[in-house]
Every structure is written in structure tokens, then in C-alpha cells.
Amino acid sequence: MKKILMLLFTSFILTGCYRTPVIDIRAEAEVIKNIEDQWTAAILAKDIDKIIDIFAWEAVTMNANTVACIGAQAIRESQESWFADTTILHDTFESTIDTIEVSASGDLAYARGNARLSIKTSTGIMEETDKWVTIYRKINGEWKAIVDIWNSDTPTLKD
């Protein structure tokens, strides 16, 4: 009888040790929202280092009308090129989040939204509207963008 009680007690204790921690989905979504807000501020400030810090080192970006960028160095080069483009009025950039979803396990999330900015063309200033999705993974307790994709609602502008 003592062996059975000891076995039940041990099973009860071990079962309690393996409980999945409760994830506060709303709090995690708020963290993602704050990252998105910091990202927008970094774009307005042309702060490439801050933008790169948002990404995991092996992240992938898939920007409109360009090849995919794989890894932090390729993403940095893409950002440098984008900020060097004087036809893009970066200070007009605005981004709106439509939704943020966090997995029940609390280790994956995505944010989806829209953005707009102005571009100089030979016919004047045009407003470009985009849609985007960013997938996040929690790495060492910190949310990092692992995939970012956006494309334009506007047909390709040609001068």
C-alpha cells in the first residue's frame, strides 16, 4: 500500500512539474504592437540599426519588385538602398496594424497591416499604399521578426 501511495504521490508531483505555463496572449500582442511602433519610428528616423535589431539574424524579407533578402546583412543592404532612393519621401511613411495574432504557445505571432508613403514621379507626387505581414518568433525570450513581406496596391510606377 505504501508503494502505491508513493507512486501516486510521485506521479502527482511530476505531473505538476510539466504544466504548460499560461501565456498572456494580450500582453504578448501588446509587445508586438510596440515593436511595430518602434519600426515605424525607425523608418521615419532612417535608423537602419534599429530596424535590423527587430529582425532575427536569419530573417527573410520579401519586398515588392525585388528578390528576397535572406539574413541580417542582406536586409541591411536592402534598407540602405531603400533609404538612398530619393524618389521615396520616407518622412511620409505611415503604418496601420489591422491584426496581431499570437500562438497559444506564445512562441510565434504575426502582425498584418497597411502602409502608405509618397513617391516623386515625373508626373508629380503619388501616394503608394501597401499591405504587409510580419511573422515573429520568440527567441531567447525576445520577439524577433523572422519573415516580412509587403507588396503595393499601386501598379508599378514607371517614369
Sine and cosine of phi, psi and omega as CSV:
sin_phi,cos_phi,sin_psi,cos_psi,sin_omega,cos_omega
0.00,0.00,-0.65,0.76,0.02,-1.00
-0.88,0.47,-0.62,0.78,0.00,-1.00
-0.90,0.43,-0.65,0.76,0.00,-1.00
-0.92,0.40,-0.71,0.71,0.03,-1.00
-0.89,0.46,-0.66,0.76,0.02,-1.00
-0.91,0.42,-0.66,0.75,0.03,-1.00
-0.90,0.44,-0.70,0.72,0.03,-1.00
-0.90,0.43,-0.69,0.73,0.02,-1.00
-0.88,0.47,-0.71,0.70,0.02,-1.00
-0.89,0.46,-0.68,0.73,0.04,-1.00
-0.88,0.48,-0.67,0.74,0.01,-1.00
-0.89,0.46,-0.70,0.71,-0.01,-1.00
-0.91,0.42,-0.72,0.69,-0.02,-1.00
-0.91,0.41,-0.60,0.80,0.04,-1.00
-0.89,0.46,-0.66,0.75,0.03,-1.00
-0.90,0.44,-0.49,0.87,0.00,-1.00
-0.95,0.31,-0.39,0.92,-0.08,-1.00
-0.98,-0.20,0.30,0.95,0.05,-1.00
-0.93,0.38,0.66,-0.75,0.06,-1.00
-0.96,0.28,0.75,-0.66,0.01,-1.00
-0.91,0.42,0.55,-0.84,0.03,-1.00
-0.98,0.22,0.78,-0.63,-0.01,-1.00
-0.99,-0.16,0.77,-0.63,0.07,-1.00
-1.00,0.05,1.00,-0.01,-0.09,-1.00
-0.84,0.54,-0.67,0.74,-0.01,-1.00
-0.90,0.44,-0.67,0.75,0.01,-1.00
-0.91,0.41,-0.65,0.76,0.02,-1.00
-0.91,0.41,-0.64,0.77,0.05,-1.00
-0.89,0.45,-0.60,0.80,0.03,-1.00
-0.91,0.41,-0.61,0.80,0.06,-1.00
-0.88,0.47,-0.71,0.71,0.03,-1.00
-0.88,0.48,-0.68,0.73,0.02,-1.00
-0.86,0.52,-0.68,0.73,0.02,-1.00
-0.89,0.45,-0.63,0.78,0.06,-1.00
-0.89,0.45,-0.70,0.71,0.02,-1.00
-0.87,0.49,-0.66,0.75,0.04,-1.00
-0.90,0.45,-0.65,0.76,0.04,-1.00
-0.90,0.43,-0.60,0.80,0.01,-1.00
-0.89,0.45,-0.73,0.69,0.03,-1.00
-0.87,0.50,-0.71,0.71,0.03,-1.00
-0.88,0.48,-0.62,0.78,0.01,-1.00
-0.92,0.39,-0.60,0.80,0.07,-1.00
-0.90,0.44,-0.73,0.68,0.00,-1.00
-0.88,0.48,-0.55,0.84,0.01,-1.00
-1.00,0.01,-0.06,1.00,-0.08,-1.00
0.82,0.58,0.67,0.75,-0.04,-1.00
-1.00,-0.08,1.00,0.06,-0.06,-1.00
-0.89,0.46,-0.64,0.77,-0.01,-1.00
-0.86,0.51,-0.67,0.74,0.02,-1.00
-0.91,0.42,-0.66,0.76,0.02,-1.00
-0.89,0.47,-0.73,0.68,-0.01,-1.00
-0.88,0.47,-0.57,0.82,0.01,-1.00
-0.90,0.44,-0.38,0.92,0.01,-1.00
-0.96,0.30,-0.44,0.90,-0.09,-1.00
-1.00,-0.02,0.50,-0.87,0.23,-0.97
-0.94,0.33,0.44,-0.90,-0.09,-1.00
-0.89,0.46,-0.44,0.90,-0.03,-1.00
-0.97,-0.23,0.28,0.96,-0.07,-1.00
-0.88,0.48,0.29,-0.96,0.03,-1.00
-0.80,-0.60,0.74,-0.67,0.15,-0.99
-0.89,-0.45,0.62,-0.79,0.02,-1.00
-0.78,-0.62,1.00,0.02,-0.04,-1.00
-1.00,0.06,0.38,-0.92,-0.02,-1.00
-0.87,0.49,0.67,-0.74,0.13,-0.99
0.87,0.50,0.44,0.90,0.06,-1.00
-0.63,-0.78,0.23,-0.97,0.08,-1.00
-0.96,0.27,0.38,-0.93,0.05,-1.00
-0.90,0.43,0.58,-0.81,0.08,-1.00
-0.96,-0.27,0.82,-0.57,-0.03,-1.00
-0.89,-0.45,0.87,-0.48,0.03,-1.00
0.99,-0.11,0.38,-0.92,-0.10,-0.99
-0.87,0.49,-0.63,0.78,-0.03,-1.00
-0.92,0.40,-0.68,0.73,0.03,-1.00
-0.91,0.42,-0.62,0.78,0.04,-1.00
-0.91,0.41,-0.66,0.75,0.05,-1.00
-0.86,0.52,-0.74,0.67,-0.01,-1.00
-0.88,0.48,-0.63,0.77,0.04,-1.00
-0.90,0.44,-0.69,0.73,0.03,-1.00
-0.90,0.43,-0.67,0.75,0.03,-1.00
-0.86,0.50,-0.69,0.73,0.02,-1.00
-0.90,0.43,-0.68,0.74,-0.02,-1.00
-0.89,0.45,-0.72,0.69,0.01,-1.00
-0.93,0.36,-0.43,0.90,0.02,-1.00
-0.97,0.23,-0.29,0.96,-0.01,-1.00
-0.96,0.29,0.95,-0.31,-0.08,-1.00
-0.98,0.20,-0.12,0.99,0.08,-1.00
-0.98,0.19,-0.29,0.96,0.01,-1.00
-1.00,-0.03,0.83,-0.56,0.03,-1.00
-1.00,-0.02,0.99,0.12,-0.11,-0.99
-0.85,0.53,-0.50,0.87,-0.03,-1.00
-0.95,0.31,-0.08,1.00,0.06,-1.00
-0.99,-0.11,0.01,1.00,-0.08,-1.00
-0.89,0.45,0.75,-0.67,0.11,-0.99
-0.70,-0.72,0.59,-0.81,0.03,-1.00
-0.70,-0.71,0.65,-0.76,0.01,-1.00
-0.82,-0.57,0.73,-0.68,0.04,-1.00
-1.00,-0.01,0.80,-0.59,0.08,-1.00
-1.00,0.04,-0.65,0.76,-0.02,-1.00
-0.39,-0.92,0.47,-0.88,0.16,-0.99
-0.75,-0.66,0.80,-0.60,0.04,-1.00
-0.85,-0.52,0.74,-0.68,0.03,-1.00
-0.89,-0.46,0.72,-0.69,0.01,-1.00
-0.90,0.44,0.44,-0.90,0.01,-1.00
-0.87,0.49,-0.49,0.87,0.01,-1.00
-0.98,0.22,-0.25,0.97,0.06,-1.00
0.97,0.24,0.28,0.96,-0.02,-1.00
-0.91,-0.42,-0.15,0.99,0.08,-1.00
-0.73,-0.68,0.54,-0.84,0.03,-1.00
-0.41,-0.91,0.31,-0.95,0.17,-0.99
-0.63,-0.77,0.45,-0.89,0.11,-0.99
-0.83,-0.56,0.61,-0.79,0.01,-1.00
-0.73,-0.69,0.64,-0.77,-0.01,-1.00
-0.22,-0.98,-0.31,-0.95,-0.02,-1.00
-0.74,-0.67,0.44,-0.90,0.04,-1.00
-0.63,-0.77,0.32,-0.95,0.08,-1.00
-0.52,-0.86,0.47,-0.88,0.11,-0.99
-0.34,-0.94,0.21,-0.98,-0.02,-1.00
-0.97,-0.24,0.54,-0.84,-0.02,-1.00
-0.75,-0.66,0.69,-0.73,0.08,-1.00
-0.99,0.16,0.76,-0.65,0.10,-0.99
-0.79,-0.62,0.11,-0.99,0.01,-1.00
-0.92,0.40,-0.33,0.94,0.01,-1.00
-0.98,-0.18,0.07,1.00,0.01,-1.00
0.81,-0.58,-0.22,-0.98,-0.03,-1.00
-1.00,0.02,0.77,-0.64,0.01,-1.00
-0.90,-0.43,0.54,-0.84,0.09,-1.00
-0.99,-0.12,0.78,-0.63,0.05,-1.00
-0.97,-0.25,0.72,-0.69,0.10,-0.99
-0.91,-0.41,0.66,-0.75,-0.06,-1.00
-0.77,-0.63,0.29,-0.96,0.19,-0.98
-0.81,-0.58,0.50,-0.86,-0.09,-1.00
-0.54,-0.84,0.38,-0.92,0.13,-0.99
-0.66,-0.75,0.73,-0.68,0.09,-1.00
-0.82,-0.57,0.77,-0.63,0.05,-1.00
-0.98,-0.22,0.74,-0.68,-0.02,-1.00
-0.90,-0.43,0.53,-0.85,0.14,-0.99
-0.79,-0.62,0.63,-0.78,0.08,-1.00
-0.99,0.11,0.89,-0.46,-0.03,-1.00
-0.86,-0.50,0.87,-0.50,-0.03,-1.00
0.78,0.62,0.66,0.75,0.07,-1.00
0.99,0.16,0.09,1.00,-0.06,-1.00
-0.80,-0.60,0.71,-0.70,0.04,-1.00
-0.95,0.31,0.77,-0.64,0.05,-1.00
-0.74,-0.67,0.65,-0.76,0.08,-1.00
-0.94,0.33,0.78,-0.63,0.02,-1.00
-0.93,-0.36,-0.43,0.90,0.07,-1.00
-0.60,-0.80,0.75,-0.66,0.07,-1.00
-0.73,-0.69,0.79,-0.61,0.01,-1.00
-0.69,-0.72,0.66,-0.75,0.10,-1.00
-0.55,-0.84,0.41,-0.91,0.13,-0.99
-0.50,-0.86,0.30,-0.95,-0.13,-0.99
-1.00,-0.02,0.56,-0.83,0.15,-0.99
-0.99,0.11,-0.26,0.97,-0.07,-1.00
-1.00,-0.03,0.70,-0.72,0.10,-1.00
-0.84,0.54,0.43,-0.90,0.01,-1.00
-0.81,0.59,0.80,-0.60,0.00,-1.00
-0.99,0.12,0.80,-0.60,0.03,-1.00
-0.81,-0.58,0.72,-0.69,0.04,-1.00
-1.00,0.01,0.00,0.00,0.00,0.00
